Structures are given as C-alpha cells and as structure tokens.
Amino acid sequence: MLVRLISTIICLSNFLLPCAVCYGNPESLMAKGMNMGVLTLMGFIGFVLCIIVYSIISISLKTKNMKR
C-alpha cells in the first residue's frame, strides 16, 4: 500500500508541481527573476571555484620555491 502511494506521488509530481519556466509564460516576471537568480548563483559558484583554483596554484608554487 505504501509503495503504491509513493509510486503514485512520484509519477504525478510532474503534474502537481510545474514551474513557471517549464509550463508558464517564459516572458513573465517570475520566469525572468528565476533566470536571473540562476545566473547570480552561477556567478557566485564560479567566483568561489576561481578562488579555490588560485589557492591551489599559489600553494603549489610556494612549495616549489621552498624546495629550491
């Protein structure tokens, strides 16, 4: 019984929870706001990843200079 209920909820979740971007007007303010939110988060993630890469390169260069 529980398995049947869970499988029904999973199968119907696409119909129950549509987002504005997929099923709504792509020119609406909600869709534009969601797109800008995604771009903002991608910018933060890219910035943090660049800092991590810079730190790794900086540490590796410092360790190479210490061995000489």
HELIX and SHEET records of a PDB file:
HELIX    1   1 LEU A    2  LEU A   16  1                                  15    
HELIX    2   2 ALA A   20  TYR A   23  1                                   4    
HELIX    3   3 LEU A   29  LYS A   67  1                                  39    
END                                                                             
